[in-house]
Amino acid sequence: MKTKVILVATLVLFTVLQATAQQKDIVKYYDEYWSPVPKDSAKFYAVFTPKDKGYSCTSWYLQSKKLRGISFQSDTTFTTPKGLVRTYYEAGQLEDSSYYDPQSTLLSTFYYYPSGKLYATYAYDAKTKTSKTNGYDEAGKAIKDFIYSREAEFKSGRPAWLKYLSSHMKANTPVKNGAPKGTYTTIIRFIVAEDGSITDAVAETKFGYGMELEGVRVIQNSPKWLPAVLLNKPLKAYRRQPLTFVVQEK
């Protein structure tokens, strides 16, 4: 009997420890554009707590430790919100109240000035796949042609961007530099600035043989893009572009 008691107790202890380990919080740090950065250069940090096949997320202003936002995320990339999401100005006023469907599609939002007055509204109709946006100045007057949100994009669209890359990339670069046979997918990260110019193109991969240098060269020399827009204002946007080189035997 004594042996059985010890065995059961050990199993129960193991189960408790395992459950506790699964509930460990994940802390990440972000810059002003919500791109992950080291703690010493961050403006915000977020705590992801495992819950209901996802994460309950609370974010904070790093220096003041004041609440930035509350949301539920499918993962820890900060790109998969579900349900109600609220963000706050550092002084504590509500900045934004938004609602996302289970596929992380934004369905509606209300954005406010620090004064508490309504700044913008957005509503998306999933059935008709149409959206409606309104923007207001602090006097309550409607702002003409207001854009709530727009992703940065190449001026002539994605097909034109891919055509630019393929026509300007020197595909034989790895061959000329003696790369072994194989398929190499390089990743180039870059910023689309507020004026649409491309800056800070850097390689995330390190295959060598001139491939990353060639990718950076071509992207850095890109024509201007249409910049990202949020609340009718252009802003910087990070982008990552995969570029694949294939080296074959003669």
Buried (B, 14 or more C-beta within 10 A) or exposed (E): EEEEEEEEEEEEEEEEEEEEEEEEEEEBBBBEEBBEBEEEEBBBBBBBEBEEEBBBBBBBBBEEEEBBBBBBBBEBEBEBBBEEBBBBBBEEEBBBBBBBEEEEEBBBBBBBBEEEEBBBBBBBEEEEEEBEBBBBEEEEEEBEEBBBBBEBBBEEEEEEBEEBBEEEBBBEBBBEBEBEEEEBEBBBBBBBBBEBBBEEBBBEBEBBBBBBBBBBBBBBEBEEBBBBBBBBEBBBBBBEBEBEBEBEEE
